[in-house]
Amino acid sequence: MSIYRSGVWFVKGLREYTKSGFQSASKNFNNADLEVNVNDRAFMITGANSGIGKCAAITIAQKGGIVHMVCRDVTRGEEARQEIITQTGNQDVHLHQLDMSKPRDIFKFAKSFRESGMCPAYDPARPNRQPVQGMNFHVKTIVP
């Protein structure tokens, strides 16, 4: 990368990806956007035993969502799961052990999860569900 481009990226980073950048952008946030009903909706969260993943799991559980925590370490995952249940009162928090760096394990997990009946996207009782906002129910994800 050229020195010019590096400099531009550095300045952009200082303006947009720091605490002051967040505070500036947060003036345009609409808090009503966070008030959504997630009852009976399932969410699968990777890395849900710490950091952003845990924060997302807590928030969704507080709002009544079904949380599927995908963690590499079962011990740490179970500790986080119990903490989330205690903090939110939501018993519908499930732990799944999976190392996301192993593609074959991911395929095995996806197949077993679908066959377990815990996946509402494959609920045969609701075969005519329509995609929301043009997204396929089977392929929803959060991408920055």
MODELLER restraints for C-alpha pairs under 7 A, 6 or more apart:
rsr = mdl.restraints
at = mdl.atoms
rsr.add(forms.Gaussian(group=physical.xy_distance, feature=features.Distance(at['CA:15:A'], at['CA:21:A']), mean=5.18, stdev=0.5))
rsr.add(forms.Gaussian(group=physical.xy_distance, feature=features.Distance(at['CA:16:A'], at['CA:22:A']), mean=6.62, stdev=0.5))
rsr.add(forms.Gaussian(group=physical.xy_distance, feature=features.Distance(at['CA:37:A'], at['CA:63:A']), mean=6.89, stdev=0.5))
rsr.add(forms.Gaussian(group=physical.xy_distance, feature=features.Distance(at['CA:38:A'], at['CA:63:A']), mean=6.16, stdev=0.5))
rsr.add(forms.Gaussian(group=physical.xy_distance, feature=features.Distance(at['CA:38:A'], at['CA:64:A']), mean=6.04, stdev=0.5))
rsr.add(forms.Gaussian(group=physical.xy_distance, feature=features.Distance(at['CA:38:A'], at['CA:65:A']), mean=5.00, stdev=0.5))
rsr.add(forms.Gaussian(group=physical.xy_distance, feature=features.Distance(at['CA:39:A'], at['CA:63:A']), mean=6.92, stdev=0.5))
rsr.add(forms.Gaussian(group=physical.xy_distance, feature=features.Distance(at['CA:39:A'], at['CA:64:A']), mean=4.78, stdev=0.5))
rsr.add(forms.Gaussian(group=physical.xy_distance, feature=features.Distance(at['CA:39:A'], at['CA:65:A']), mean=4.90, stdev=0.5))
rsr.add(forms.Gaussian(group=physical.xy_distance, feature=features.Distance(at['CA:40:A'], at['CA:65:A']), mean=5.77, stdev=0.5))
rsr.add(forms.Gaussian(group=physical.xy_distance, feature=features.Distance(at['CA:40:A'], at['CA:66:A']), mean=6.32, stdev=0.5))
rsr.add(forms.Gaussian(group=physical.xy_distance, feature=features.Distance(at['CA:41:A'], at['CA:65:A']), mean=5.36, stdev=0.5))
rsr.add(forms.Gaussian(group=physical.xy_distance, feature=features.Distance(at['CA:41:A'], at['CA:66:A']), mean=5.84, stdev=0.5))
rsr.add(forms.Gaussian(group=physical.xy_distance, feature=features.Distance(at['CA:42:A'], at['CA:65:A']), mean=6.04, stdev=0.5))
rsr.add(forms.Gaussian(group=physical.xy_distance, feature=features.Distance(at['CA:42:A'], at['CA:66:A']), mean=4.47, stdev=0.5))
rsr.add(forms.Gaussian(group=physical.xy_distance, feature=features.Distance(at['CA:42:A'], at['CA:67:A']), mean=5.94, stdev=0.5))
rsr.add(forms.Gaussian(group=physical.xy_distance, feature=features.Distance(at['CA:42:A'], at['CA:120:A']), mean=6.99, stdev=0.5))
rsr.add(forms.Gaussian(group=physical.xy_distance, feature=features.Distance(at['CA:43:A'], at['CA:66:A']), mean=6.11, stdev=0.5))
rsr.add(forms.Gaussian(group=physical.xy_distance, feature=features.Distance(at['CA:43:A'], at['CA:67:A']), mean=5.10, stdev=0.5))
rsr.add(forms.Gaussian(group=physical.xy_distance, feature=features.Distance(at['CA:43:A'], at['CA:68:A']), mean=5.95, stdev=0.5))
rsr.add(forms.Gaussian(group=physical.xy_distance, feature=features.Distance(at['CA:44:A'], at['CA:67:A']), mean=6.11, stdev=0.5))
rsr.add(forms.Gaussian(group=physical.xy_distance, feature=features.Distance(at['CA:44:A'], at['CA:68:A']), mean=4.54, stdev=0.5))
rsr.add(forms.Gaussian(group=physical.xy_distance, feature=features.Distance(at['CA:44:A'], at['CA:69:A']), mean=6.02, stdev=0.5))
rsr.add(forms.Gaussian(group=physical.xy_distance, feature=features.Distance(at['CA:44:A'], at['CA:70:A']), mean=6.93, stdev=0.5))
rsr.add(forms.Gaussian(group=physical.xy_distance, feature=features.Distance(at['CA:45:A'], at['CA:53:A']), mean=6.24, stdev=0.5))
rsr.add(forms.Gaussian(group=physical.xy_distance, feature=features.Distance(at['CA:45:A'], at['CA:57:A']), mean=6.92, stdev=0.5))
rsr.add(forms.Gaussian(group=physical.xy_distance, feature=features.Distance(at['CA:45:A'], at['CA:68:A']), mean=6.16, stdev=0.5))
rsr.add(forms.Gaussian(group=physical.xy_distance, feature=features.Distance(at['CA:45:A'], at['CA:69:A']), mean=5.19, stdev=0.5))
rsr.add(forms.Gaussian(group=physical.xy_distance, feature=features.Distance(at['CA:45:A'], at['CA:70:A']), mean=5.88, stdev=0.5))
rsr.add(forms.Gaussian(group=physical.xy_distance, feature=features.Distance(at['CA:46:A'], at['CA:53:A']), mean=6.47, stdev=0.5))
rsr.add(forms.Gaussian(group=physical.xy_distance, feature=features.Distance(at['CA:46:A'], at['CA:69:A']), mean=6.21, stdev=0.5))
rsr.add(forms.Gaussian(group=physical.xy_distance, feature=features.Distance(at['CA:46:A'], at['CA:70:A']), mean=4.61, stdev=0.5))
rsr.add(forms.Gaussian(group=physical.xy_distance, feature=features.Distance(at['CA:46:A'], at['CA:71:A']), mean=6.19, stdev=0.5))
rsr.add(forms.Gaussian(group=physical.xy_distance, feature=features.Distance(at['CA:47:A'], at['CA:53:A']), mean=5.30, stdev=0.5))
rsr.add(forms.Gaussian(group=physical.xy_distance, feature=features.Distance(at['CA:47:A'], at['CA:70:A']), mean=6.15, stdev=0.5))
rsr.add(forms.Gaussian(group=physical.xy_distance, feature=features.Distance(at['CA:47:A'], at['CA:71:A']), mean=5.36, stdev=0.5))
rsr.add(forms.Gaussian(group=physical.xy_distance, feature=features.Distance(at['CA:48:A'], at['CA:54:A']), mean=4.30, stdev=0.5))
rsr.add(forms.Gaussian(group=physical.xy_distance, feature=features.Distance(at['CA:48:A'], at['CA:57:A']), mean=6.34, stdev=0.5))
rsr.add(forms.Gaussian(group=physical.xy_distance, feature=features.Distance(at['CA:48:A'], at['CA:69:A']), mean=5.36, stdev=0.5))
rsr.add(forms.Gaussian(group=physical.xy_distance, feature=features.Distance(at['CA:48:A'], at['CA:70:A']), mean=6.35, stdev=0.5))
rsr.add(forms.Gaussian(group=physical.xy_distance, feature=features.Distance(at['CA:48:A'], at['CA:71:A']), mean=6.40, stdev=0.5))
rsr.add(forms.Gaussian(group=physical.xy_distance, feature=features.Distance(at['CA:49:A'], at['CA:71:A']), mean=6.64, stdev=0.5))
rsr.add(forms.Gaussian(group=physical.xy_distance, feature=features.Distance(at['CA:49:A'], at['CA:76:A']), mean=6.43, stdev=0.5))
rsr.add(forms.Gaussian(group=physical.xy_distance, feature=features.Distance(at['CA:49:A'], at['CA:77:A']), mean=5.07, stdev=0.5))
rsr.add(forms.Gaussian(group=physical.xy_distance, feature=features.Distance(at['CA:49:A'], at['CA:80:A']), mean=5.11, stdev=0.5))
rsr.add(forms.Gaussian(group=physical.xy_distance, feature=features.Distance(at['CA:57:A'], at['CA:67:A']), mean=6.41, stdev=0.5))
rsr.add(forms.Gaussian(group=physical.xy_distance, feature=features.Distance(at['CA:58:A'], at['CA:84:A']), mean=5.79, stdev=0.5))
rsr.add(forms.Gaussian(group=physical.xy_distance, feature=features.Distance(at['CA:58:A'], at['CA:88:A']), mean=7.00, stdev=0.5))
rsr.add(forms.Gaussian(group=physical.xy_distance, feature=features.Distance(at['CA:61:A'], at['CA:67:A']), mean=6.44, stdev=0.5))
rsr.add(forms.Gaussian(group=physical.xy_distance, feature=features.Distance(at['CA:61:A'], at['CA:88:A']), mean=6.28, stdev=0.5))
rsr.add(forms.Gaussian(group=physical.xy_distance, feature=features.Distance(at['CA:61:A'], at['CA:90:A']), mean=5.88, stdev=0.5))
rsr.add(forms.Gaussian(group=physical.xy_distance, feature=features.Distance(at['CA:62:A'], at['CA:88:A']), mean=5.14, stdev=0.5))
rsr.add(forms.Gaussian(group=physical.xy_distance, feature=features.Distance(at['CA:62:A'], at['CA:90:A']), mean=6.94, stdev=0.5))
rsr.add(forms.Gaussian(group=physical.xy_distance, feature=features.Distance(at['CA:64:A'], at['CA:90:A']), mean=6.71, stdev=0.5))
rsr.add(forms.Gaussian(group=physical.xy_distance, feature=features.Distance(at['CA:66:A'], at['CA:92:A']), mean=5.33, stdev=0.5))
rsr.add(forms.Gaussian(group=physical.xy_distance, feature=features.Distance(at['CA:66:A'], at['CA:93:A']), mean=6.14, stdev=0.5))
rsr.add(forms.Gaussian(group=physical.xy_distance, feature=features.Distance(at['CA:67:A'], at['CA:92:A']), mean=6.47, stdev=0.5))
rsr.add(forms.Gaussian(group=physical.xy_distance, feature=features.Distance(at['CA:67:A'], at['CA:93:A']), mean=4.74, stdev=0.5))
rsr.add(forms.Gaussian(group=physical.xy_distance, feature=features.Distance(at['CA:67:A'], at['CA:94:A']), mean=6.12, stdev=0.5))
rsr.add(forms.Gaussian(group=physical.xy_distance, feature=features.Distance(at['CA:68:A'], at['CA:93:A']), mean=6.03, stdev=0.5))
rsr.add(forms.Gaussian(group=physical.xy_distance, feature=features.Distance(at['CA:68:A'], at['CA:94:A']), mean=4.78, stdev=0.5))
rsr.add(forms.Gaussian(group=physical.xy_distance, feature=features.Distance(at['CA:68:A'], at['CA:95:A']), mean=5.92, stdev=0.5))
rsr.add(forms.Gaussian(group=physical.xy_distance, feature=features.Distance(at['CA:68:A'], at['CA:96:A']), mean=6.99, stdev=0.5))
rsr.add(forms.Gaussian(group=physical.xy_distance, feature=features.Distance(at['CA:69:A'], at['CA:94:A']), mean=5.91, stdev=0.5))
rsr.add(forms.Gaussian(group=physical.xy_distance, feature=features.Distance(at['CA:69:A'], at['CA:95:A']), mean=4.76, stdev=0.5))
rsr.add(forms.Gaussian(group=physical.xy_distance, feature=features.Distance(at['CA:69:A'], at['CA:96:A']), mean=5.93, stdev=0.5))
rsr.add(forms.Gaussian(group=physical.xy_distance, feature=features.Distance(at['CA:70:A'], at['CA:95:A']), mean=6.15, stdev=0.5))
rsr.add(forms.Gaussian(group=physical.xy_distance, feature=features.Distance(at['CA:70:A'], at['CA:96:A']), mean=4.84, stdev=0.5))
rsr.add(forms.Gaussian(group=physical.xy_distance, feature=features.Distance(at['CA:70:A'], at['CA:97:A']), mean=5.84, stdev=0.5))
rsr.add(forms.Gaussian(group=physical.xy_distance, feature=features.Distance(at['CA:70:A'], at['CA:98:A']), mean=6.15, stdev=0.5))
rsr.add(forms.Gaussian(group=physical.xy_distance, feature=features.Distance(at['CA:71:A'], at['CA:77:A']), mean=5.81, stdev=0.5))
rsr.add(forms.Gaussian(group=physical.xy_distance, feature=features.Distance(at['CA:71:A'], at['CA:96:A']), mean=6.32, stdev=0.5))
rsr.add(forms.Gaussian(group=physical.xy_distance, feature=features.Distance(at['CA:71:A'], at['CA:97:A']), mean=5.18, stdev=0.5))
rsr.add(forms.Gaussian(group=physical.xy_distance, feature=features.Distance(at['CA:71:A'], at['CA:98:A']), mean=5.77, stdev=0.5))
rsr.add(forms.Gaussian(group=physical.xy_distance, feature=features.Distance(at['CA:72:A'], at['CA:97:A']), mean=5.47, stdev=0.5))
rsr.add(forms.Gaussian(group=physical.xy_distance, feature=features.Distance(at['CA:72:A'], at['CA:98:A']), mean=5.06, stdev=0.5))
rsr.add(forms.Gaussian(group=physical.xy_distance, feature=features.Distance(at['CA:72:A'], at['CA:99:A']), mean=4.87, stdev=0.5))
rsr.add(forms.Gaussian(group=physical.xy_distance, feature=features.Distance(at['CA:73:A'], at['CA:97:A']), mean=6.85, stdev=0.5))
rsr.add(forms.Gaussian(group=physical.xy_distance, feature=features.Distance(at['CA:74:A'], at['CA:97:A']), mean=5.96, stdev=0.5))
rsr.add(forms.Gaussian(group=physical.xy_distance, feature=features.Distance(at['CA:77:A'], at['CA:95:A']), mean=6.79, stdev=0.5))
rsr.add(forms.Gaussian(group=physical.xy_distance, feature=features.Distance(at['CA:78:A'], at['CA:95:A']), mean=6.88, stdev=0.5))
rsr.add(forms.Gaussian(group=physical.xy_distance, feature=features.Distance(at['CA:81:A'], at['CA:93:A']), mean=6.71, stdev=0.5))
rsr.add(forms.Gaussian(group=physical.xy_distance, feature=features.Distance(at['CA:81:A'], at['CA:95:A']), mean=6.95, stdev=0.5))
rsr.add(forms.Gaussian(group=physical.xy_distance, feature=features.Distance(at['CA:85:A'], at['CA:91:A']), mean=5.77, stdev=0.5))
rsr.add(forms.Gaussian(group=physical.xy_distance, feature=features.Distance(at['CA:85:A'], at['CA:93:A']), mean=6.90, stdev=0.5))
rsr.add(forms.Gaussian(group=physical.xy_distance, feature=features.Distance(at['CA:100:A'], at['CA:106:A']), mean=6.43, stdev=0.5))
rsr.add(forms.Gaussian(group=physical.xy_distance, feature=features.Distance(at['CA:113:A'], at['CA:119:A']), mean=6.78, stdev=0.5))
rsr.add(forms.Gaussian(group=physical.xy_distance, feature=features.Distance(at['CA:121:A'], at['CA:137:A']), mean=6.01, stdev=0.5))
rsr.add(forms.Gaussian(group=physical.xy_distance, feature=features.Distance(at['CA:121:A'], at['CA:138:A']), mean=6.26, stdev=0.5))
rsr.add(forms.Gaussian(group=physical.xy_distance, feature=features.Distance(at['CA:131:A'], at['CA:137:A']), mean=6.03, stdev=0.5))
